Amino acid sequence: MIKKISILIICLLVIFIIAGQSLKADTVGTEVFIVPFLPVPTPLGPAPDRHPPVIFNVFIKNVTFDGATITWNTNEKARTVFHYGLTQQYGQGSIINDQFLTSHQVILSDLFSNKTYHFQIVAFDKNNNQTTSDDYFFETLEVVDDIPPGNIRVFDSEVTADNQAIRLTWLNPPDEDLRGIKIQRRTDQYPLDPEDGLTIFDGLAEEYLDTDVVPNTQYFYTAFTYDQSLNFSSGAFTRARITAEAVLKLQARPEKRIPRFGNFATEAAVEVRLPGSLKIISVFSLETDDQGYSEVNLGELNPGFYDIALKGLSHLRKVVRNFEISFKENFVDFTRQETVYLEAGDTHDSYDNMINALDISSLLGFLNTSHKVSDLNQDTLTNSIDINILLANLMKRGED
């Protein structure tokens, strides 16, 4: 358009000059009319830029557990402001780039792992036209932690003063991501991993009282530390054993002693059997006092129900069945409140728990001697009184 106006003006000027020359030649002395000169119009400049830049090709790259790279383009050179944060209000920071570019990049670092981050881009062109992008977001990766915490230190065990429990103590490691201590227990060997055996503790304390224990059993403990990523340590070890002994007190009175009272001392054997069975767990030798009392240490016999059998030196066996033994006081009354006596006459060295011809023959062989086994009434001499005691019990059989 401007070019056409310029050509038109030039043509008018040419016409004007030619016309002026003609007038000058033909009209000497006459009045000359001067045509006013028309000003040349000033060419119009470009229209102002009111269009904001366009943001496109937004890409999220190289996302890690603590960083990411964001790239984008603008359709014209622009400076940018990059807002980002954990919400759509952003707020964590703004990155300003005052360079006018068409290709843009922001590298984010020091982010939190396993979090969702939002960002928005604001672009300005050279005329300060502004555009704002949509909200974009990405999620940082979760940190892969495969390093277990250190083991606990000074892992110790001791039996309590009342002999009823085992106290475990230790010191936790200083790892910042320590989540807990898991203690496993077995009675045959140390637990090999965090699922091996019985879990007795899982927490962050530095002491535990194991009360679910029985005496005379060896307990093996392994303590595993673990972190927030459930990495378990190799384990620390200790073991403990409650040693307890059951004491069995009893009373048994042999029959027909002379003198009758204060003369109940006798040698005897005590058998501990499984209840309702002839299987013998333990056998103990003892000697009762003049009142028929004695006691025997059963050692590390576990608490429970047993059959207790007693056989005197020349007496038939008596059995108290299904008797409960504990680590407290245990008293077995074979006299059944002083109404039952041990029957005498089993004098033969076969000790067959029967009174028969073998015993008669054995006793007769020791007549008029102080043979302890044959002197049934313990009057210091084997004589006719002892024969009569044996004959009174002839063919009797002791309890099985």
C-alpha positions in Angstrom: 0.0 0.0 0.0 2.8 2.4 0.9 4.6 1.6 -2.3 1.5 2.5 -4.4 1.0 5.9 -2.6 4.7 6.8 -3.3 4.3 6.1 -7.1 1.2 8.2 -7.2 2.9 11.2 -5.6 5.8 11.0 -8.1 3.4 11.0 -11.0 1.7 14.1 -9.7 5.0 15.8 -9.3 6.0 15.1 -12.9 2.7 16.4 -14.2 3.0 19.5 -12.1 6.5 20.3 -13.5 5.5 19.8 -17.1 2.4 22.0 -16.7 4.5 24.7 -15.1 6.9 24.8 -18.0 4.1 25.2 -20.5 2.6 28.1 -18.6 5.9 29.8 -18.4 6.5 29.7 -22.2 3.0 30.7 -23.4 1.9 33.3 -20.8 4.7 35.8 -20.7 3.5 38.8 -18.8 0.3 37.2 -17.7 -0.6 36.1 -14.1 0.7 32.7 -13.0 -1.2 30.5 -10.6 0.9 28.4 -8.3 -0.6 25.0 -7.3 0.0 24.3 -3.6 2.4 21.3 -3.0 0.8 18.3 -1.4 2.8 16.8 1.5 3.9 13.3 1.2 2.2 11.0 3.7 4.4 9.4 6.4 4.5 5.6 6.0 2.6 3.6 8.8 4.8 1.5 11.2 4.1 -2.2 12.3 1.1 -2.8 14.6 2.0 -3.4 18.4 2.5 -7.1 19.5 -0.1 -8.1 21.9 0.1 -11.9 21.5 1.6 -13.8 24.5 4.1 -16.6 23.8 2.8 -20.1 23.5 4.2 -22.8 25.8 4.4 -26.3 24.3 6.4 -29.6 24.3 6.5 -29.8 28.1 8.5 -32.9 29.0 9.5 -34.5 32.3 12.7 -36.4 32.2 15.3 -38.2 34.3 13.1 -38.6 37.4 15.1 -40.0 40.4 14.4 -40.3 44.1 15.5 -36.7 44.6 15.4 -34.9 41.3 14.0 -34.4 37.8 14.6 -32.5 34.6 11.8 -30.4 32.9 12.1 -29.1 29.3 9.7 -27.0 27.2 9.5 -24.7 24.2 8.0 -21.4 23.4 6.9 -20.2 19.9 8.9 -17.0 20.4 11.8 -15.9 22.5 10.7 -15.6 26.1 11.9 -15.4 29.6 10.3 -17.8 32.1 9.5 -18.3 35.8 9.2 -21.9 37.0 7.1 -22.5 40.1 7.1 -25.9 41.9 6.1 -27.6 45.2 4.2 -30.5 46.8 0.8 -29.0 46.1 -0.9 -26.9 43.4 -0.1 -23.9 45.5 3.5 -24.7 44.8 5.5 -22.8 47.4 8.7 -24.9 47.5 10.5 -22.5 45.2 10.6 -20.5 41.9 13.3 -20.6 39.3 13.7 -17.4 37.2 15.5 -17.3 33.9 15.7 -13.8 32.4 17.2 -15.0 29.1 14.9 -14.8 26.1 15.0 -18.3 24.6 12.7 -20.6 22.7 14.1 -23.8 24.3 14.0 -24.0 28.1 15.2 -26.4 30.8 15.0 -26.7 34.6 17.0 -29.3 36.6 15.4 -29.9 40.0 17.4 -31.5 42.9 17.2 -32.1 46.7 13.6 -33.3 46.4 12.0 -35.7 48.8 11.7 -39.3 47.6 8.4 -41.0 46.9 6.5 -37.7 46.7 4.3 -36.0 44.1 5.5 -32.6 42.9 3.5 -30.0 41.0 4.9 -27.3 38.7 3.7 -24.4 36.5 5.5 -22.3 33.9 5.0 -18.6 33.3 6.5 -17.1 30.1 7.0 -13.4 29.1 8.0 -12.2 25.6 9.9 -9.0 24.9 6.7 -6.9 25.0 6.0 -8.4 28.4 3.0 -10.4 27.1 2.5 -13.2 29.6 1.1 -16.7 29.5 0.8 -19.4 32.2 0.8 -23.1 31.6 -1.4 -25.7 33.1 -0.5 -27.6 36.3 1.9 -30.5 35.7 3.0 -33.1 38.2 5.4 -36.0 38.6 6.3 -38.5 41.4 9.9 -39.0 42.6 11.1 -42.5 43.0 11.2 -44.4 46.2 14.6 -44.8 47.8 15.9 -48.4 47.5 17.6 -49.1 50.8 19.3 -52.5 50.9 21.7 -51.8 53.8 20.6 -53.3 57.1 21.2 -51.5 60.4 23.9 -52.7 62.8 23.3 -55.5 65.3 22.4 -54.7 68.9 25.3 -54.5 71.3 25.9 -56.2 74.7 23.2 -58.8 74.2 22.9 -60.4 77.7 20.6 -62.8 79.5 20.2 -63.7 83.2 17.8 -65.7 85.3 15.7 -63.7 87.7 16.2 -64.0 91.4 12.9 -65.9 91.8 14.1 -68.5 89.2 10.9 -67.8 87.2 12.0 -65.8 84.2 14.9 -64.9 81.9 15.7 -61.2 81.6 17.2 -60.1 78.2 19.1 -56.7 77.9 20.9 -55.0 75.1 21.9 -51.7 73.5 20.3 -50.6 70.3 22.5 -49.4 67.4 22.5 -45.7 66.5 21.1 -46.1 63.0 18.7 -43.3 62.2 16.3 -45.5 60.2 16.1 -48.2 62.9 12.6 -49.5 63.1 12.7 -52.3 65.6 14.3 -55.3 67.3 12.9 -58.8 66.6 14.0 -61.5 69.0 13.4 -65.2 68.0 13.7 -68.1 70.4 14.4 -71.8 70.1 15.2 -74.7 72.5 17.5 -76.7 70.2 19.7 -74.2 68.5 20.1 -70.4 67.7 17.4 -69.1 65.3 18.9 -68.6 61.9 16.7 -65.9 60.5 13.9 -63.5 61.6 11.2 -66.1 60.9 13.0 -69.0 62.5 11.6 -70.1 65.9 9.2 -68.3 68.2 9.0 -64.5 68.1 9.0 -63.3 71.7 9.7 -59.6 71.2 9.3 -57.0 68.4 9.8 -53.4 69.4 12.4 -50.7 70.2 13.0 -51.2 73.9 16.3 -52.4 75.3 15.0 -55.0 77.8 12.6 -57.9 77.8 11.5 -60.3 80.5 10.8 -63.8 79.0 8.3 -65.4 81.5 7.1 -68.1 79.2 9.9 -70.5 80.2 10.2 -73.7 82.1 13.1 -74.8 84.3 15.8 -77.1 83.1 15.3 -76.1 79.5 18.0 -74.4 77.4 16.8 -71.3 75.5 18.6 -69.9 72.5 17.9 -66.3 71.5 18.8 -64.4 68.3 18.0 -60.7 68.1 17.7 -59.1 64.6 17.6 -55.4 64.0 15.6 -54.0 61.1 15.1 -50.6 59.4 12.2 -48.8 57.6 12.9 -50.8 54.4 12.7 -54.1 56.4 16.4 -54.8 56.0 17.4 -57.3 58.8 20.8 -57.5 60.4 22.8 -60.8 60.7 21.7 -61.2 64.4 23.2 -61.2 67.9 23.1 -64.2 70.2 22.6 -65.2 73.8 21.3 -68.2 75.7 20.0 -69.0 79.2 18.7 -71.8 81.3 16.7 -71.9 84.5 18.1 -74.6 86.7 15.7 -75.9 89.3 15.5 -79.0 91.4 12.4 -80.7 92.8 12.7 -82.0 96.3 10.4 -84.9 97.2 9.6 -85.4 100.9 7.9 -88.6 102.0 6.7 -90.6 104.9 6.6 -94.4 105.1 6.3 -96.7 108.1 7.3 -100.4 108.1 4.9 -102.7 110.0 5.3 -104.5 113.3 8.5 -102.8 114.5 9.7 -103.3 118.1 9.6 -100.9 119.7 6.5 -100.0 117.8 7.0 -96.2 117.8 10.1 -94.3 117.0 11.6 -97.2 115.2 10.5 -96.7 111.5 13.9 -96.2 110.0 14.5 -98.2 106.9 16.4 -98.2 103.7 14.2 -97.8 100.5 14.3 -97.2 96.8 12.0 -94.5 95.2 11.0 -94.8 91.6 9.5 -91.9 89.6 7.4 -93.3 86.7 5.3 -91.9 83.9 1.7 -91.9 85.1 -0.1 -95.1 84.4 3.1 -96.7 83.1 5.8 -99.0 84.4 8.4 -96.8 82.6 10.8 -95.5 85.2 12.1 -91.9 84.8 14.4 -91.9 87.8 15.4 -94.1 90.7 16.6 -92.8 94.1 17.9 -94.6 97.2 17.1 -93.2 100.6 16.8 -94.0 104.3 13.9 -92.8 106.4 14.4 -91.5 109.9 13.0 -93.0 113.1 9.6 -91.3 112.3 9.6 -92.7 108.8 10.4 -89.3 107.1 12.9 -88.7 104.4 13.5 -86.5 101.3 15.2 -86.9 98.0 16.4 -84.4 95.5 14.8 -85.2 92.2 17.3 -83.1 90.3 16.1 -81.4 87.1 12.9 -83.4 86.8 10.4 -81.2 85.0 7.2 -80.4 86.8 4.2 -82.6 86.0 2.2 -85.6 87.1 4.1 -88.9 87.9 3.5 -92.2 89.7 5.8 -92.4 92.8 6.7 -95.9 94.0 8.5 -96.8 97.2 10.0 -100.3 98.1 11.6 -100.8 101.5 14.5 -103.0 102.2 12.4 -106.1 102.9 8.9 -104.7 102.1 6.4 -104.9 99.3 6.1 -101.9 97.0 3.6 -99.0 97.6 2.6 -96.7 94.8 1.1 -93.2 94.9 -0.4 -92.6 91.5 -0.8 -89.4 89.4 1.1 -87.2 91.9 1.9 -83.7 90.8 5.5 -82.6 91.2 6.5 -79.0 91.1 9.4 -76.9 92.1 7.6 -76.1 95.3 7.3 -78.5 98.3 6.3 -82.0 97.3 5.1 -84.4 100.0 4.1 -88.0 99.4 2.4 -89.8 102.3 2.8 -93.5 101.9 1.2 -94.0 105.3 -2.1 -92.4 104.1 -2.3 -90.4 107.3 -0.5 -93.1 109.4 -3.0 -95.8 108.6 -1.0 -97.9 106.2 2.3 -99.6 106.8 4.8 -101.2 104.6 4.2 -105.0 104.6 7.4 -107.0 105.5 8.7 -110.3 104.2 10.3 -109.8 100.8 13.7 -110.9 102.0 15.0 -112.9 99.0 17.7 -111.0 97.1 15.6 -111.3 93.9 13.3 -108.6 95.3 10.5 -109.8 93.2 7.9 -107.8 95.1 6.2 -111.0 96.3 6.3 -112.9 99.6 6.7 -116.6 98.8 8.8 -119.7 99.5 12.0 -118.0 98.3 11.6 -115.5 101.1 11.0 -118.2 103.8 14.1 -120.0 102.7 16.2 -116.8 102.7 15.0 -115.8 106.2 15.6 -119.2 107.7 19.2 -119.0 106.5 19.7 -116.0 108.7 18.0 -117.2 111.9 19.6 -116.1 115.1 21.6 -113.4 113.3 21.3 -109.6 113.1 20.9 -109.7 109.3 19.2 -106.4 108.5 17.0 -107.7 105.7 15.7 -110.7 107.6 15.3 -108.9 110.9 11.8 -107.7 109.9 10.8 -106.1 113.3 14.3 -104.6 113.7 14.8 -105.9 117.2 18.4 -106.7 116.3 17.8 -110.5 115.9 16.3 -112.7 113.2 14.0 -115.1 115.1 10.6 -116.7 115.2 8.9 -113.3 115.5 10.2 -112.5 112.0 9.1 -115.8 110.7 5.6 -115.2 111.9 5.6 -111.7 110.3 6.6 -113.2 107.0 4.0 -116.0 107.2 1.3 -113.5 107.9 2.0 -111.9 104.5 2.7 -115.1 102.6 1.6 -115.0 99.0 1.0 -111.2 99.1 2.2 -109.1 96.1 3.2 -105.5 96.2 1.7 -102.8 94.0 3.0 -102.4 90.5 
